[in-house]
Amino acid sequence: MNRIWKALGVFATALVLAFALTWPAVAEINAAAGSLPGTNFGTAIALTTLIPSVQGGAGSGNIVIVELALVQTTLGTTCGAGSNTATPTVAWTGPGGTAETLAGTALSESANGTLDTNQSDEFTMAVQMGSAVKVSVASSLASSGCTIVPQYTVFWRTY
């Protein structure tokens, strides 16, 4: 009897290892990272694709995590008082086929701003297989008189 249990244990271990080595994790399939070009505060970023087609997993949807960091990458010069903002929104299709969005926290800077100020968000969502995950940014420039307009850059990672 002990031989049978031992044989089953060895077989089960081998099966689990074989499965783990041959089946890529969903996180690996949908893993990507990058950044969008530096953009002036007051200039929006149109809907931009981060994952063109969500892959992997069983069923009609997958859990996808999107990390965004909005960073002020260029200081303004001679900018008057005012709050300059950049607010990200992530868009995707849910497992049932419904268009979904989540807005992130705004990067908010006054006047010329502060170089490397960072506002980060993490979004976790169930996404329909084969659909895209995208990001857009709404932005305002309330400061006036800038000879150089402050800029922000969106850095992103998905898994």
Secondary structure as UniProt FT lines:
FT   HELIX           2..22
FT   HELIX           26..29
FT   STRAND          32..35
FT   STRAND          39..40
FT   TURN            41..42
FT   STRAND          45..51
FT   STRAND          61..74
FT   STRAND          83..93
FT   TURN            95..96
FT   STRAND          99..103
FT   STRAND          107..110
FT   TURN            111..112
FT   TURN            115..116
FT   STRAND          118..128
FT   TURN            129..130
FT   STRAND          133..140
FT   STRAND          151..158
//
